[in-house]
Amino acid sequence: MKNLEEIIDFIEQTGEKCLIIHQDKGAYVVLKVEEYKNLLANKKKIDELASLSKPQTDVRLYEIPRLETEDEKYYPEPLI
């Protein structure tokens, strides 16, 4: 437990992240909770921006609704 406290103190002093590598389980990064929350917030923003660049393929969005009565019909002017 003393080693963990030393690592946390080191992180506080340097402001760096700590990388823990386990032989069987892989690598982990230790960082402050505030930094982790910022990473998640930035990921959400990036995901939102990425979704904007994807083309919209749902053709129902572009469908013109049918008019019910004869009075509601309209005829577009031809382009010249």
C-alpha positions in Angstrom: 0.0 0.0 0.0 3.0 2.3 0.6 4.0 1.9 -3.0 0.6 3.1 -4.2 0.8 6.2 -2.0 4.3 6.9 -3.4 2.9 6.6 -6.9 0.0 8.9 -6.1 2.4 11.5 -4.6 4.6 11.3 -7.7 1.5 11.9 -9.9 0.5 14.9 -7.8 4.0 16.4 -8.0 4.6 15.9 -11.7 1.1 16.1 -13.1 2.0 13.2 -15.3 0.0 10.0 -15.8 1.3 6.7 -14.5 1.4 3.7 -16.8 1.1 0.3 -15.1 2.0 -2.8 -17.2 0.8 -6.2 -16.1 2.3 -9.2 -17.7 -1.0 -11.0 -18.2 -3.6 -8.3 -18.2 -2.0 -5.6 -20.3 -1.4 -1.9 -19.7 -3.4 0.6 -17.6 -3.1 4.4 -17.2 -3.6 6.0 -13.8 -4.8 9.6 -13.8 -6.9 12.0 -11.8 -10.7 11.6 -11.9 -11.0 15.2 -13.2 -8.7 14.4 -16.1 -10.7 11.2 -16.8 -14.0 13.2 -16.9 -12.4 15.7 -19.3 -11.4 12.8 -21.6 -14.9 11.4 -21.5 -16.4 14.9 -22.3 -14.0 15.4 -25.2 -14.8 11.9 -26.5 -18.5 12.8 -26.5 -17.8 16.0 -28.5 -15.7 14.1 -31.0 -18.4 11.4 -31.4 -21.0 14.2 -32.0 -18.7 15.9 -34.6 -18.0 12.5 -36.3 -21.7 11.8 -36.6 -22.2 15.1 -38.4 -19.8 14.1 -41.2 -21.7 10.9 -41.9 -24.1 11.1 -44.8 -27.8 10.8 -44.0 -29.1 7.7 -45.7 -32.6 7.6 -44.3 -34.7 8.6 -47.4 -37.8 9.0 -45.2 -36.3 12.3 -44.0 -36.6 13.8 -47.5 -40.0 12.4 -48.3 -42.7 15.0 -49.1 -45.9 14.3 -47.2 -49.0 13.6 -49.3 -51.7 16.2 -49.2 -55.1 15.0 -48.2 -57.6 17.3 -49.9 -57.8 18.9 -53.3 -57.6 22.3 -51.8 -54.2 21.5 -50.2 -52.6 20.6 -53.5 -50.0 22.9 -54.9 -48.0 22.8 -58.1 -44.4 24.1 -58.1 -43.4 26.6 -60.8 -41.0 25.2 -63.4 -37.5 26.5 -63.3 -36.5 28.6 -66.3 
